[in-house]
Amino acid sequence: MTAEADTVAAAPAPLTERQAARRRRILGASARLAGLGGFDAVQMREVAEESGVALGTLYRYFPSKVHLLVATMQDRLDQLHAALRRRPPGGGSPAERVAETLMRAFRALQREPYLADAMVRALTFADRSVNAEVDQVYRRTTAIILDAMGEERDPAPGQLSAVRVIEHTWHAALIAWLSGRAATAQVRADLETVCRLLAPSEPAGPQRG
């Protein structure tokens, strides 16, 4: 085995309080500009000016606009997760709770359609250089769904497969709504349908000879 194979990549150093505050300002500026004009309105120079940081500093945090907007989506998911923990979804079954959770997220995006479009376009455009940021978006989405399900232990592989299918459907439904190909009622119907995958399967009946 080569020395390179034995090398473990070091985790990035945690941000200082000042760096974290700067990052929050940048993400806030990104969200405000995207909310006003969508993907094209987010220009790195304007984000730097809006957030009060040097352009070179901005690029050290986010190498491109796509990196920045995917991180903005991650930040919005963090805010949603915190809100859901303060006010958990109702519903008697995991499927009902997950469907309500995703519809609450959808309604939040409906209130800021330009921002929603910018974040989803960035996620769609992301290449391999943005893998770390994209992975964080999906990790947060998975955590939100598992919380809504009420999973306090490690989920079974079958449950994780169902969660992945729900995430794919959520993303596709959001794209369809943003492009005008699906109304809100259709989004709800699709999400409620796919969330039924979380219902426990019934035991198979006796085999007949």
BELSUL-V879319 format. One record per residue. N is the residue number from 0. RES is the residue in one letter. D_CENTER is the distance of its C-alpha to the mean C-alpha in Angstrom with 1 decimal. Layout:
BEGIN
N&RES&D_CENTER  N&RES&D_CENTER
END
This chain:
BEGIN
0&M&37.3  1&T&36.7  2&A&36.0  3&E&32.8  4&A&31.6  5&D&32.5  6&T&30.6  7&V&27.4  8&A&25.0  9&A&25.0  10&A&21.9  11&P&21.2  12&A&23.3  13&P&21.6  14&L&21.7  15&T&24.6  16&E&24.5  17&R&25.5  18&Q&22.9  19&A&20.1  20&A&21.5  21&R&21.7  22&R&18.1  23&R&17.2  24&R&19.7  25&I&18.3  26&L&14.7  27&G&16.5  28&A&18.7  29&S&16.0  30&A&14.4  31&R&18.1  32&L&19.2  33&A&16.4  34&G&17.0  35&L&20.6  36&G&20.6  37&G&17.4  38&F&16.8  39&D&20.5  40&A&21.0  41&V&19.0  42&Q&21.9  43&M&21.9  44&R&25.3  45&E&24.5  46&V&21.4  47&A&23.9  48&E&26.5  49&E&24.2  50&S&23.0  51&G&26.5  52&V&25.9  53&A&27.8  54&L&26.4  55&G&27.0  56&T&25.2  57&L&22.1  58&Y&22.2  59&R&22.6  60&Y&19.3  61&F&17.5  62&P&19.6  63&S&18.5  64&K&16.8  65&V&14.1  66&H&13.5  67&L&13.5  68&L&11.2  69&V&8.4  70&A&9.3  71&T&9.4  72&M&5.8  73&Q&5.4  74&D&8.5  75&R&7.7  76&L&5.4  77&D&8.5  78&Q&10.7  79&L&9.7  80&H&10.2  81&A&13.4  82&A&14.5  83&L&14.1  84&R&16.2  85&R&18.7  86&R&19.0  87&P&18.0  88&P&17.9  89&G&21.3  90&G&22.5  91&G&24.9  92&S&23.0  93&P&19.7  94&A&19.1  95&E&19.9  96&R&17.7  97&V&14.5  98&A&15.5  99&E&16.1  100&T&12.9  101&L&10.9  102&M&13.7  103&R&13.4  104&A&9.9  105&F&11.5  106&R&14.5  107&A&12.8  108&L&11.6  109&Q&15.1  110&R&16.6  111&E&15.3  112&P&15.5  113&Y&16.2  114&L&13.2  115&A&11.0  116&D&13.1  117&A&13.0  118&M&9.3  119&V&9.2  120&R&12.6  121&A&11.6  122&L&9.1  123&T&12.1  124&F&14.7  125&A&13.5  126&D&16.4  127&R&17.2  128&S&17.6  129&V&13.8  130&N&13.2  131&A&12.8  132&E&10.0  133&V&8.2  134&D&9.1  135&Q&7.7  136&V&4.0  137&Y&5.5  138&R&7.7  139&R&5.9  140&T&5.0  141&T&8.5  142&A&9.9  143&I&9.2  144&I&10.9  145&L&13.6  146&D&14.4  147&A&14.9  148&M&17.1  149&G&19.0  150&E&18.9  151&E&20.8  152&R&21.8  153&D&20.6  154&P&19.5  155&A&21.8  156&P&21.0  157&G&21.4  158&Q&18.8  159&L&16.2  160&S&17.2  161&A&16.8  162&V&13.2  163&R&12.5  164&V&14.4  165&I&12.6  166&E&9.2  167&H&11.3  168&T&13.0  169&W&10.2  170&H&9.1  171&A&12.9  172&A&13.8  173&L&11.7  174&I&13.4  175&A&16.6  176&W&16.5  177&L&15.9  178&S&18.7  179&G&21.0  180&R&21.4  181&A&20.1  182&A&21.0  183&T&19.2  184&A&21.6  185&Q&20.7  186&V&16.9  187&R&18.0  188&A&20.5  189&D&18.3  190&L&15.8  191&E&18.8  192&T&20.4  193&V&17.8  194&C&17.3  195&R&21.0  196&L&20.4  197&L&19.8  198&A&23.4  199&P&25.9  200&S&28.0  201&E&31.7  202&P&34.2  203&A&36.1  204&G&39.6  205&P&42.8  206&Q&43.6  207&R&46.7  208&G&49.3
END
